[in-house]
Amino acid sequence: MKKLNTPIICILTLPVLLFSFKPIKGDGDDPSKLLYSEQAMKRLKKEIELKNESFDPNAASKTLFTVPQGVAAYLEVEGINVARIKKLIDGNAGWKTVAALLKEKEKVDTAYFIKSKTARGVSFYPLEMGRDRLSTVETKDPENYTRNLSGKWVYTHFPKTSYSEESICALFIRKELKPQPLPLAAVTCIRYTDHLIDTNTTIFTKVATNNTRLFSYGVNPIIGKLIKLTHNFPGKPEWKNDTSQSSIEQYYKDFNAWEEARTRYVDDTLSKTEEFRTLLNAAYKEVSEKDTVRHSSMNELESYVEKYISPSAALALKRKRIVIGGCSMDNAPIIHAANIARLAGETCCMEIFLRSHLNILNDRFSRVSDGSYAEPGRNTYARELELLGTRLEYLIPGTLIVAKNLSNDHYQGDVQRAGRAMAELESRKKVYEEIERLINTETLDLLNRVRFVFLAQHYNHYLLENQHTQEARQNLKRLSEALKSFPGYIRQPLTTSIASMEKDVKG
């Protein structure tokens, strides 16, 4: 397979980032290597055991309700016919009257949708199942969130501009579904997730969330002096502006050798000098008291704080800054999250540890640009949670269920990444049994059942990639059976999608 050319800026910055966190790439496939030390794993396992012992799956809890959702017809039209369509919609004409004027590609007779509050009003999101992407309909009236709009239209209209035709995107609400209580099986998963992950604690401080500008790193004189001192070590390789594969690999090899030698020199010799200690304490005081955490060498400074001051002090610094990736191949956000999770694990700061570790599992990071070709290199590190005794049969679905009145900081996961993580578990069958149970729970709202079907598809896709063919075949057969209880307009595209996966299995 031909290798992709990595952007040169990422190639040059990656070695600088990697020095403070080694197990981010490749080690997830080695059972002997984990994100956390053996001692940290023992302490964290004990904490998880205590959490598990204090959790009662059948305990009473507040009632959680489904998000507003319903069934609608959908249209999206542009060009000279828009004015006529809009006039009919404004006059509340029926769907059949409007649909008669539309081409097949401009309409969907039956679509499922959910409603969500936004800063601008209320958004209507049609679910995508085997169709081209359906656009979101935005409305400005906040009352539309609770109002029953059955038999009504909602639409977004875009006037003609110098570069685009007039267009309209609309939903004819066939039936709004009244919010219903979630069944016990779903509530139990959510309760366990909130039991493990403190909803009153966030990873990052207000300093970090209020200061997330990209490429605004400055140079602090005190930190600069410390970094200059620690980098005053001979033999650093120079980049020769040669992007050939052999030159890049040689540069990495030379840089890593130099970095290891330099680190030993700092640990064994330089760190014991008064000059180093004075500069480190001054730099730590600077970033602690003045919140000047945007220096380009913060990652390196934090590694010295961890080694020569304390891990808890380093954790406090890392929580004061959010890292945004410069491109899809930039692992800096993952490295930063992994360091936070590692330090939280070392210091037994459970509420920070679990959130940051789940951010790695779900790849919940911001990047200036992103690409699917970078995804295979981003490990989920689900095995750590499994070894700690986390009840993943509750935690994974608990991070994916959507409800109207979840806690403000309830952790929300990603369906695709969760499917990949599940496929890497030794206990995957136990977790998947819970997913199948939720899919087959007809008292669970259709939105969440569909989300778990998507999860099952991703999970079985990764089982196929991992050569668990027979297991995937049996799962897909049961999944096809479960879909028989779904409405036809949803069942048909999902069944078609699963059938194509089954063909891949047989192939």
C-alpha positions in Angstrom: 0.0 0.0 0.0 1.3 3.4 -0.9 2.1 5.6 2.1 0.5 8.9 2.5 2.8 12.0 2.6 2.5 13.5 6.1 2.4 17.4 6.1 5.9 18.6 6.8 4.8 20.8 9.8 3.5 17.7 11.6 6.7 15.7 10.8 8.8 18.4 12.4 6.7 19.0 15.5 5.9 15.4 16.4 9.3 14.4 17.9 9.2 17.4 20.2 5.7 16.4 21.4 6.5 12.7 21.9 9.3 13.0 24.4 7.0 13.4 27.4 4.7 10.5 26.6 5.9 7.3 25.1 3.1 4.7 25.0 0.8 6.7 22.6 1.5 4.8 19.4 1.6 1.1 18.9 1.8 0.1 22.6 -1.9 -0.4 22.7 -1.3 -3.7 20.8 1.3 -4.9 23.4 -0.4 -6.5 26.4 2.7 -5.8 28.5 2.4 -2.0 28.0 -0.3 0.2 29.4 -0.9 4.0 29.7 -0.4 3.8 33.5 2.2 2.3 35.8 1.6 -0.9 37.7 1.2 1.0 41.0 -1.3 3.4 39.4 -3.3 0.5 38.0 -3.5 -1.1 41.4 -4.7 2.1 43.1 -7.2 2.8 40.3 -8.5 -0.7 40.3 -9.2 -0.4 44.1 -11.1 2.8 43.5 -13.1 1.2 40.7 -13.9 -1.7 42.9 -15.2 0.6 45.6 -17.3 2.4 43.1 -18.8 -0.9 41.8 -19.6 -2.1 45.3 -21.5 1.1 46.1 -23.5 0.9 42.9 -27.0 -0.6 43.0 -28.4 -1.3 39.5 -32.0 -1.4 40.8 -31.9 1.6 43.1 -34.6 4.3 42.6 -33.5 7.4 40.7 -35.0 10.4 39.0 -37.0 9.8 35.9 -35.2 10.4 32.6 -37.2 11.4 29.6 -36.7 10.9 25.9 -35.7 13.9 23.8 -38.4 15.5 21.6 -38.7 13.4 18.4 -41.1 12.4 15.8 -42.0 11.4 12.2 -42.0 13.9 9.3 -41.8 14.3 5.5 -38.7 16.1 4.2 -37.9 18.3 1.2 -35.0 20.2 -0.1 -35.4 22.4 -3.1 -33.4 25.1 -4.9 -33.9 27.3 -7.9 -37.0 28.9 -9.6 -39.5 26.5 -7.9 -38.7 27.6 -4.4 -41.0 30.7 -4.2 -44.0 28.6 -5.2 -43.1 25.9 -2.6 -42.6 28.4 0.1 -45.9 30.0 -0.6 -47.7 26.7 -0.2 -45.8 25.9 3.0 -46.7 29.3 4.5 -50.3 28.6 3.7 -49.9 25.2 5.5 -50.7 23.2 2.5 -50.7 19.4 3.0 -47.7 17.2 2.1 -49.4 15.6 -0.9 -50.1 19.0 -2.4 -46.5 20.1 -2.1 -44.9 16.7 -2.9 -46.8 16.6 -6.2 -44.5 19.5 -7.4 -41.3 17.9 -6.3 -38.8 15.6 -8.1 -38.0 12.3 -6.4 -34.5 13.5 -5.4 -36.0 16.5 -3.6 -38.2 14.7 -1.1 -38.3 11.9 1.5 -41.9 10.8 2.4 -41.0 9.5 5.8 -38.1 10.5 8.0 -37.4 10.3 11.7 -36.3 13.5 13.4 -35.2 14.9 16.8 -35.4 18.4 18.2 -32.6 20.3 20.0 -32.4 23.7 21.7 -29.7 26.0 20.2 -28.6 29.6 20.9 -30.5 30.6 17.8 -33.8 28.8 18.6 -34.6 25.1 17.8 -32.9 22.7 15.4 -34.7 19.7 13.7 -32.3 16.9 12.9 -33.5 14.2 10.4 -31.9 10.8 11.1 -29.8 9.5 8.3 -30.3 5.8 7.4 -29.1 4.7 4.0 -29.9 8.0 2.4 -27.8 11.0 1.2 -27.2 13.5 4.0 -30.4 15.3 5.1 -30.0 18.9 6.1 -30.9 20.3 9.5 -33.9 22.6 9.7 -33.3 25.7 11.9 -36.1 27.7 13.4 -35.9 30.8 15.6 -38.9 30.3 17.8 -37.7 28.7 21.1 -41.3 27.5 21.8 -40.9 25.0 19.0 -38.9 22.8 21.4 -42.0 22.0 23.5 -44.8 22.8 21.1 -46.6 20.0 19.4 -46.2 20.7 15.7 -48.1 17.7 14.3 -49.6 18.7 10.9 -47.4 21.8 10.7 -44.4 22.8 8.6 -41.0 24.0 9.8 -38.4 25.3 7.3 -35.2 27.2 6.7 -35.2 29.5 3.7 -32.1 30.8 1.9 -32.6 33.8 -0.4 -30.8 34.0 -3.7 -27.3 35.5 -3.6 -24.6 36.3 -6.1 -23.1 32.9 -5.7 -26.1 30.6 -4.8 -29.7 29.9 -5.9 -32.7 30.5 -3.7 -33.3 27.3 -1.7 -35.6 25.9 1.1 -35.2 22.9 3.4 -38.4 21.9 5.2 -40.1 19.3 7.4 -43.8 18.5 7.4 -44.3 17.1 10.9 -46.5 14.1 10.6 -46.5 13.2 14.3 -44.7 14.5 17.3 -44.0 11.9 19.9 -44.6 12.9 23.5 -41.5 12.5 25.7 -41.6 9.2 27.5 -39.6 7.9 30.6 -36.6 5.8 29.7 -36.8 2.1 30.7 -34.9 0.8 33.7 -32.2 -0.9 31.5 -31.2 2.5 30.0 -31.4 4.5 33.2 -29.1 2.0 34.9 -26.4 2.5 32.3 -26.7 6.3 32.7 -26.7 6.1 36.5 -23.5 3.9 36.4 -21.8 6.4 34.1 -22.6 9.3 36.4 -21.6 7.2 39.4 -18.2 6.7 38.0 -17.7 10.1 36.3 -18.3 13.0 38.6 -20.7 15.4 36.8 -19.6 18.3 39.0 -16.0 18.2 37.8 -14.5 19.2 34.5 -11.1 18.3 33.1 -10.1 21.9 32.3 -10.2 25.0 34.4 -11.9 28.3 33.4 -8.4 29.6 32.4 -8.2 26.9 29.8 -11.8 27.1 28.5 -11.5 30.9 28.2 -8.2 30.8 26.3 -8.3 28.3 23.5 -6.8 30.4 20.7 -4.6 28.4 18.3 -1.0 29.3 17.3 -0.9 32.1 20.0 2.0 30.7 22.0 4.3 33.4 23.3 7.8 33.2 24.7 8.1 33.7 28.5 11.7 34.8 29.3 11.9 32.6 32.5 10.7 29.5 30.8 12.8 30.3 27.8 16.0 30.3 30.0 15.1 27.0 31.5 14.5 25.4 28.1 17.7 26.8 26.7 19.6 25.4 29.6 18.1 21.9 29.3 18.7 21.9 25.5 22.3 22.9 25.7 23.4 19.4 24.9 25.7 18.5 22.0 24.7 16.4 19.0 21.2 17.6 18.2 20.4 16.5 14.6 19.6 19.2 12.0 16.6 18.9 9.6 18.0 18.8 6.1 14.8 19.8 4.3 14.7 16.3 2.7 11.2 14.8 2.7 12.2 11.4 1.4 11.0 8.5 3.5 14.6 7.3 4.3 15.6 10.9 5.4 12.5 11.2 7.6 13.1 7.9 9.3 16.8 8.7 9.8 15.9 12.1 11.3 13.5 10.4 13.8 16.2 7.8 14.7 18.8 10.5 15.3 16.5 12.8 17.1 15.2 10.1 19.5 18.8 9.0 20.3 19.7 12.6 21.0 16.6 13.1 23.1 17.2 10.0 25.2 20.8 11.1 25.9 19.7 14.6 26.7 17.0 13.4 29.1 19.6 11.2 30.9 21.9 14.2 31.2 19.0 16.4 32.7 18.0 13.6 35.1 21.4 12.5 36.3 23.4 15.8 36.2 21.6 19.0 35.4 18.6 18.6 37.7 20.9 18.5 40.7 22.4 21.9 40.0 21.2 25.1 41.8 20.8 26.9 38.4 18.3 24.4 37.2 16.3 24.2 40.4 16.2 28.0 40.6 14.9 28.4 37.0 12.4 25.5 37.4 10.9 27.0 40.6 10.7 30.4 39.0 9.1 29.1 35.9 6.6 27.0 37.9 5.7 30.1 40.0 5.2 32.1 36.9 2.7 29.8 35.2 1.0 29.0 38.6 0.4 32.5 39.7 0.1 34.5 36.4 -1.6 31.8 34.3 0.8 32.4 31.5 0.3 28.8 30.2 0.6 29.6 26.4 4.3 29.2 26.2 5.4 26.9 23.3 7.5 24.7 25.7 4.7 24.0 28.3 4.7 20.3 27.7 8.4 20.1 28.5 8.1 22.4 31.5 5.3 20.2 32.8 7.4 17.1 32.5 10.1 18.8 34.7 7.4 19.9 37.2 6.2 16.3 37.4 9.7 14.9 38.0 11.2 17.5 40.3 8.2 19.1 42.1 5.2 16.8 42.1 2.8 14.9 39.7 -0.2 16.8 41.3 1.5 20.1 40.4 2.0 19.0 36.8 -1.6 17.8 36.6 -2.8 21.3 37.8 -0.7 22.9 35.0 -2.0 20.6 32.3 -5.6 21.3 33.3 -5.0 25.0 32.6 -4.6 24.6 28.8 -6.5 22.9 26.0 -4.5 21.6 23.0 -5.9 21.9 19.5 -4.4 19.8 16.7 -2.8 21.6 13.8 -3.7 18.8 11.3 -5.2 15.3 11.3 -1.8 13.7 11.9 -1.1 15.9 14.9 -1.2 13.7 18.0 -0.7 16.7 20.4 -4.3 16.7 21.7 -4.2 12.9 22.4 -0.8 13.2 24.1 -2.0 16.0 26.3 -5.2 14.0 27.3 -3.1 10.9 27.9 -0.7 12.8 30.1 -3.7 14.2 32.1 -5.2 10.8 32.5 -1.8 9.3 33.4 -1.2 12.0 36.1 -4.7 11.7 37.4 -4.2 8.0 37.6 -0.9 8.4 39.4 -2.5 10.8 41.9 -5.8 8.8 42.1 -7.9 11.8 40.9 -10.7 9.6 39.7 -13.0 12.3 38.3 -10.3 13.7 36.1 -8.8 10.3 35.2 -12.0 8.8 33.7 -13.1 11.8 31.7 -9.7 12.3 30.1 -9.3 8.5 29.4 -12.7 8.5 27.8 -11.8 11.5 25.7 -8.9 9.4 24.3 -11.3 6.4 23.7 -13.8 8.6 21.9 -11.2 10.8 20.2 -13.0 13.9 21.6 -10.5 16.5 20.4 -10.4 19.7 18.3 -8.3 19.8 15.2 -7.9 22.5 12.6 -8.2 19.8 9.9 -9.0 16.2 10.2 -9.0 13.1 8.0 -10.2 9.5 8.3 -6.8 8.2 7.2 -5.4 9.3 10.6 -8.1 7.3 12.6 -6.3 3.9 12.5 -3.3 5.3 14.4 -5.5 6.6 17.3 -5.8 3.8 19.8 -8.8 3.6 22.1 -7.0 2.2 25.2 -10.2 0.4 26.2 -8.2 -2.5 27.6 -7.0 -0.3 30.6 -10.7 0.3 31.6 -11.3 -3.5 31.3 -8.3 -4.4 33.4 -9.4 -1.9 36.1 -12.7 -3.8 36.4 -14.9 -1.1 35.0 -18.4 -2.4 34.2 -18.2 -1.6 30.5 -21.6 -3.3 29.8 -23.0 -0.3 31.7 -20.4 2.4 30.9 -20.3 2.2 27.1 -24.1 2.4 26.5 -24.4 4.9 29.4 -22.2 7.3 27.5 -24.2 6.9 24.3 -27.9 7.1 25.4 -29.5 10.4 24.5 -32.1 11.8 27.0 -33.8 15.1 27.6 -32.8 15.7 31.2 -29.3 14.3 31.6 -26.9 16.0 34.0 -25.2 19.0 32.5 -21.8 17.3 32.5 -22.9 13.8 31.8 -20.3 12.2 29.6 -21.3 11.7 25.9 -19.4 9.2 23.8 -19.0 8.6 20.1 -20.8 5.6 18.5 -18.1 4.7 16.0 -15.2 4.9 18.5 -17.3 2.9 21.0 -17.8 0.2 18.5 -14.1 0.0 17.8 -13.3 -0.1 21.5 -15.8 -2.9 22.2 -14.2 -5.0 19.5 -10.8 -4.8 21.3 -12.2 -6.1 24.6 -11.7 -9.6 26.1 -15.2 -9.1 27.6 -16.7 -7.9 24.4 -19.5 -10.5 24.3 -20.8 -9.5 27.7 -20.9 -5.8 26.6 -22.5 -6.6 23.3 -25.2 -8.7 25.1 -26.3 -5.4 26.8 -26.3 -3.6 23.5 -28.5 -6.3 22.0 -30.8 -6.1 25.0 -31.3 -2.4 24.5 -31.9 -2.8 20.8 -34.6 -5.3 21.6 -36.2 -3.1 24.4 -39.3 -1.8 22.6 -40.1 0.6 25.5 -36.8 2.4 24.6 -37.3 5.3 22.2 -36.6 4.7 18.5 -33.8 7.3 18.5 -31.7 5.4 21.1 -32.5 2.0 19.6 -31.3 3.2 16.2 -28.1 4.6 17.8 -27.4 1.2 19.3 -28.0 -0.5 15.9 -25.4 1.9 14.5 -23.1 0.9 17.4 -23.7 -2.8 16.6 -22.8 -2.2 12.9 -19.5 -0.4 13.8 -18.7 -3.1 16.4 -19.2 -5.9 13.9 -17.3 -4.0 11.2 -14.3 -4.0 13.6 -14.8 -7.6 14.5 -14.4 -8.4 10.8 -11.3 -6.4 10.6 -9.9 -8.3 13.6 -10.7 -11.6 11.9 -13.6 -12.6 14.2 -15.7 -13.6 11.2 -17.9 -16.3 12.8 -18.7 -14.1 15.8 -19.6 -11.2 13.5 -21.8 -13.5 11.3 -23.9 -14.6 14.3 -24.2 -11.1 15.6 -25.5 -9.8 12.3 -28.0 -12.5 12.0 -29.5 -11.6 15.4 -29.4 -7.9 14.5 -31.4 -8.6 11.4 -34.0 -10.4 13.5 -34.1 -7.5 16.0 -34.9 -5.0 13.2 -38.2 -6.7 12.5 -39.7 -4.8 15.4 -38.7 -1.4 13.8 -41.0 0.7 11.6 -40.6 -0.2 7.9 -39.1 3.1 6.7 -36.3 2.7 9.2 -36.0 -1.1 9.0 -35.5 -1.2 5.2 -32.3 0.9 4.9 -30.8 -0.6 8.0 -31.5 -4.1 6.8 -30.0 -3.3 3.4 -26.9 -2.0 5.2 -26.6 -5.1 7.4 -27.1 -7.3 4.3 -24.1 -5.7 2.7 -22.0 -6.4 5.8 -23.1 -10.1 5.7 -22.0 -10.3 2.1 -18.6 -9.1 3.2 -18.5 -11.7 5.9 -19.4 -14.5 3.4 -16.8 -13.2 1.0 
